[in-house]
Amino acid sequence: MKDRIAVLKTIKQACEAWSEGKRVGCISKKLAGILLAVLAAVFVTTVLNYELFPYGLYSLPPLSVLAIFLMSELNTPGGWDEVIDKELRVYEPRDREAWETLRTAVLRKGKLEHADVRSWLEAERKANTDLLNAPETALGYGFVRRDVSDE
């Protein structure tokens, strides 16, 4: 299924970024929160002191754009484990045994760890080799997307 492959690729990219030590967001959540609080204070000061500083209103549109950016930064996941968790929520695994192994590891440890995700991803990619190696045009056919199970 095309969606399954897209989710697998997203998880693989996130796993690689996690192993390379890359950060998820542009800036930290703490810094974004502090800057957003400062911007709120600037907004209030500008609006309340309109008569003293009428040109201050010209600064509101750029500050609004910055505030929107900071709010989006606050809504980004805090770590790669959260990014991968979000993708795993919508994923339908083909290798049920590897899925249960990952699930058990998370339940035992209380968190999602890189090594566990990497092991599950390798097993799941092996289970999806037929889809990963298929031409992009073949995935457009409806019957190809349907999984047939023994149940």
Backbone hydrogen bonds in HBPLUS format (Angstrom, degrees):
<---DONOR---> <-ACCEPTOR-->    atom                        ^
c    i                          cat <-CA-CA->   ^        H-A-AA   ^      H-
h    n   atom  resd res      DA  || num        DHA   H-A  angle D-A-AA Bond
n    s   type  num  typ     dist DA aas  dist angle  dist       angle   num
A0005-ILE N   A0001-MET O   3.13 MM   4  6.46 157.3  2.19 153.9 159.6     1
A0006-ALA N   A0002-LYS O   2.99 MM   4  6.28 156.4  2.04 149.4 156.4     2
A0007-VAL N   A0003-ASP O   2.93 MM   4  6.17 159.6  1.97 152.0 156.8     3
A0008-LEU N   A0004-ARG O   2.93 MM   4  6.15 160.4  1.97 147.3 153.2     4
A0009-LYS N   A0005-ILE O   2.90 MM   4  6.11 157.9  1.95 149.5 155.2     5
A0010-THR N   A0006-ALA O   2.97 MM   4  6.19 154.0  2.04 144.4 151.6     6
A0011-ILE N   A0007-VAL O   2.89 MM   4  6.14 161.1  1.93 154.0 158.8     7
A0012-LYS N   A0008-LEU O   2.87 MM   4  6.07 155.3  1.93 146.1 153.5     8
A0013-GLN N   A0009-LYS O   2.91 MM   4  6.13 160.6  1.95 149.3 153.8     9
A0014-ALA N   A0010-THR O   2.95 MM   4  6.15 159.8  1.99 148.2 154.1    10
A0015-CYS N   A0011-ILE O   2.83 MM   4  5.98 153.3  1.90 146.7 154.5    11
A0016-GLU N   A0012-LYS O   2.93 MM   4  6.16 153.8  2.00 147.6 154.5    12
A0017-ALA N   A0013-GLN O   2.92 MM   4  6.16 161.0  1.96 149.1 154.4    13
A0018-TRP N   A0014-ALA O   2.85 MM   4  6.00 149.8  1.94 142.9 151.8    14
A0019-SER N   A0015-CYS O   2.97 MM   4  6.23 155.7  2.03 144.3 150.2    15
A0020-GLU N   A0016-GLU O   2.98 MM   4  6.22 141.4  2.13 143.4 154.1    16
A0022-LYS N   A0017-ALA O   3.02 MM   5  5.37 153.1  2.09 161.1 158.2    17
A0021-GLY N   A0018-TRP O   3.13 MM   3  5.17 152.4  2.21 100.0 108.5    18
A0032-ALA N   A0028-SER O   2.98 MM   4  6.22 160.2  2.02 149.0 155.1    19
A0033-GLY N   A0029-LYS O   2.92 MM   4  6.08 155.7  1.98 146.7 152.8    20
A0034-ILE N   A0030-LYS O   3.02 MM   4  6.29 157.9  2.07 148.7 154.3    21
A0035-LEU N   A0031-LEU O   2.90 MM   4  6.11 169.7  1.91 155.8 158.5    22
A0036-LEU N   A0032-ALA O   2.91 MM   4  6.01 151.1  1.99 143.4 151.8    23
A0037-ALA N   A0033-GLY O   3.01 MM   4  6.22 151.5  2.09 144.0 151.1    24
A0038-VAL N   A0034-ILE O   2.98 MM   4  6.31 155.7  2.04 150.4 157.2    25
A0039-LEU N   A0035-LEU O   2.89 MM   4  6.12 156.8  1.95 146.4 152.9    26
A0040-ALA N   A0036-LEU O   2.95 MM   4  6.17 153.0  2.02 144.4 151.5    27
A0041-ALA N   A0037-ALA O   3.06 MM   4  6.34 153.4  2.13 143.8 150.6    28
A0042-VAL N   A0038-VAL O   2.94 MM   4  6.26 151.5  2.02 147.5 155.8    29
A0043-PHE N   A0039-LEU O   2.84 MM   4  6.11 158.2  1.88 152.6 158.4    30
A0044-VAL N   A0040-ALA O   3.01 MM   4  6.24 169.6  2.02 152.0 154.1    31
A0045-THR N   A0041-ALA O   2.93 MM   4  6.06 164.1  1.95 148.6 153.5    32
A0046-THR N   A0042-VAL O   2.87 MM   4  5.95 161.6  1.90 150.3 155.3    33
A0047-VAL N   A0043-PHE O   2.95 MM   4  6.15 163.8  1.98 155.2 159.3    34
A0048-LEU N   A0044-VAL O   2.93 MM   4  6.02 163.7  1.96 151.4 156.4    35
A0049-ASN N   A0045-THR O   2.94 MM   4  5.92 147.0  2.05 143.9 152.3    36
A0053-PHE N   A0049-ASN O   2.93 MM   4  6.07 163.2  1.96 160.9 165.9    37
A0056-GLY N   A0053-PHE O   3.00 MM   3  5.40 158.5  2.05 113.4 120.4    38
A0058-TYR N   A0055-TYR O   3.17 MM   3  5.73 151.2  2.26 111.0 118.1    39
A0059-SER N   A0056-GLY O   3.10 MM   3  5.54 152.4  2.18 108.4 116.5    40
A0060-LEU N   A0057-LEU O   3.13 MM   3  5.37 156.1  2.19 105.3 112.6    41
A0063-LEU N   A0059-SER O   3.15 MM   4  6.22 155.3  2.21 148.2 155.8    42
A0064-SER N   A0060-LEU O   2.76 MM   4  5.90 141.5  1.90 149.8 160.8    43
A0064-SER N   A0061-PRO O   3.12 MM   3  4.95 121.4  2.48  91.1 106.1    44
A0065-VAL N   A0061-PRO O   3.11 MM   4  6.43 153.7  2.18 150.5 156.1    45
A0066-LEU N   A0062-PRO O   3.07 MM   4  6.36 157.9  2.12 145.1 151.1    46
A0067-ALA N   A0063-LEU O   2.84 MM   4  6.07 150.4  1.92 143.1 151.6    47
A0068-ILE N   A0064-SER O   2.93 MM   4  6.21 154.6  2.00 148.7 154.8    48
A0069-PHE N   A0065-VAL O   3.02 MM   4  6.30 158.1  2.07 148.3 154.1    49
A0070-LEU N   A0066-LEU O   2.93 MM   4  6.20 159.2  1.97 149.4 155.0    50
A0071-MET N   A0067-ALA O   2.92 MM   4  6.14 153.3  1.99 147.1 154.4    51
A0072-SER N   A0068-ILE O   2.99 MM   4  6.24 152.0  2.07 145.7 153.2    52
A0073-GLU N   A0069-PHE O   2.96 MM   4  6.28 146.9  2.07 144.9 154.6    53
A0074-LEU N   A0070-LEU O   2.99 MM   4  6.30 144.7  2.12 142.6 151.8    54
A0075-ASN N   A0071-MET O   3.17 MM   4  6.44 132.2  2.41 136.5 148.5    55
A0075-ASN N   A0072-SER O   3.14 MM   3  5.05 132.1  2.38  92.3 105.3    56
A0076-THR N   A0073-GLU O   3.31 MM   3  5.27 155.0  2.38  97.4 104.6    57
A0082-GLU N   A0079-GLY O   3.10 MM   3  5.46 129.5  2.37 103.6 115.3    58
A0083-VAL N   A0079-GLY O   3.24 MM   4  6.66 151.9  2.32 144.0 152.1    59
A0084-ILE N   A0080-TRP O   2.90 MM   4  6.09 168.0  1.91 155.8 158.1    60
A0085-ASP N   A0081-ASP O   2.91 MM   4  5.95 152.0  1.99 137.7 146.3    61
A0086-LYS N   A0082-GLU O   3.03 MM   4  6.17 153.5  2.10 141.6 147.5    62
A0087-GLU N   A0083-VAL O   3.25 MM   4  6.61 151.9  2.33 142.7 149.7    63
A0088-LEU N   A0084-ILE O   2.84 MM   4  6.08 156.0  1.89 153.3 160.8    64
A0089-ARG N   A0085-ASP O   3.09 MM   4  6.26 139.1  2.26 144.3 153.2    65
A0090-VAL N   A0087-GLU O   3.25 MM   3  5.73 141.3  2.41 108.2 116.8    66
A0091-TYR N   A0088-LEU O   3.32 MM   3  4.99 147.8  2.43  93.3 102.5    67
A0099-TRP N   A0095-ASP O   3.09 MM   4  6.34 153.8  2.16 147.5 155.5    68
A0100-GLU N   A0096-ARG O   2.91 MM   4  6.14 157.3  1.96 149.2 154.2    69
A0101-THR N   A0097-GLU O   2.99 MM   4  6.22 148.8  2.09 142.6 151.6    70
A0102-LEU N   A0098-ALA O   2.96 MM   4  6.22 157.8  2.01 148.3 153.4    71
A0103-ARG N   A0099-TRP O   2.88 MM   4  6.12 162.7  1.91 149.3 154.7    72
A0104-THR N   A0100-GLU O   2.84 MM   4  5.95 160.6  1.88 146.4 151.4    73
A0105-ALA N   A0101-THR O   2.99 MM   4  6.17 156.5  2.05 145.3 151.6    74
A0106-VAL N   A0102-LEU O   3.01 MM   4  6.28 157.0  2.07 151.5 157.2    75
A0107-LEU N   A0103-ARG O   2.96 MM   4  6.21 159.8  2.00 149.6 155.5    76
A0108-ARG N   A0104-THR O   2.88 MM   4  6.03 153.5  1.95 148.4 155.6    77
A0109-LYS N   A0105-ALA O   2.91 MM   4  5.99 165.7  1.93 149.7 153.6    78
A0110-GLY N   A0106-VAL O   2.70 MM   4  5.33 142.7  1.84 140.3 150.2    79
A0117-VAL N   A0113-GLU O   3.08 MM   4  6.40 160.6  2.12 154.9 160.8    80
A0118-ARG N   A0114-HIS O   2.86 MM   4  6.06 163.4  1.89 156.5 161.4    81
A0119-SER N   A0115-ALA O   3.01 MM   4  6.19 157.9  2.06 145.1 150.5    82
A0120-TRP N   A0116-ASP O   3.00 MM   4  6.21 164.3  2.03 148.7 153.0    83
A0121-LEU N   A0117-VAL O   2.78 MM   4  5.92 160.4  1.81 152.8 159.0    84
A0122-GLU N   A0118-ARG O   3.03 MM   4  6.22 155.9  2.09 146.6 151.8    85
A0123-ALA N   A0119-SER O   3.19 MM   4  6.46 164.0  2.22 148.3 152.2    86
A0124-GLU N   A0120-TRP O   2.83 MM   4  6.04 158.7  1.88 154.3 161.1    87
A0125-ARG N   A0121-LEU O   2.85 MM   4  5.93 152.1  1.93 145.3 152.8    88
A0126-LYS N   A0122-GLU O   3.09 MM   4  6.32 149.3  2.19 142.4 150.1    89
A0127-ALA N   A0123-ALA O   3.09 MM   4  6.38 147.9  2.20 140.7 149.3    90
A0128-ASN N   A0124-GLU O   3.05 MM   4  6.24 125.7  2.36 135.9 149.8    91
A0128-ASN N   A0125-ARG O   3.19 MM   3  4.98 136.3  2.39  90.5 102.8    92
A0129-THR N   A0126-LYS O   3.45 MM   3  5.27 163.9  2.48 106.0 104.3    93
A0131-LEU N   A0128-ASN O   3.02 MM   3  5.36 124.2  2.34 105.9 119.5    94
A0132-LEU N   A0128-ASN O   2.88 MM   4  6.11 161.1  1.91 158.6 165.1    95
A0133-ASN N   A0129-THR O   2.97 MM   4  5.93 150.0  2.07 145.5 151.0    96
A0134-ALA N   A0131-LEU O   3.32 MM   3  5.14 151.8  2.41  95.2 103.3    97
A0138-ALA N   A0135-PRO O   3.03 MM   3  5.46 133.3  2.26 108.8 120.7    98
A0140-GLY N   A0137-THR O   3.23 MM   3  5.59 160.3  2.27 108.0 114.0    99
A0141-TYR N   A0138-ALA O   3.37 MM   3  6.00 167.3  2.39 115.7 118.8   100
A0144-VAL N   A0141-TYR O   3.23 MM   3  5.58 135.4  2.44 106.2 117.4   101
A0145-ARG N   A0142-GLY O   3.18 MM   3  5.42 132.7  2.41 101.8 113.5   102
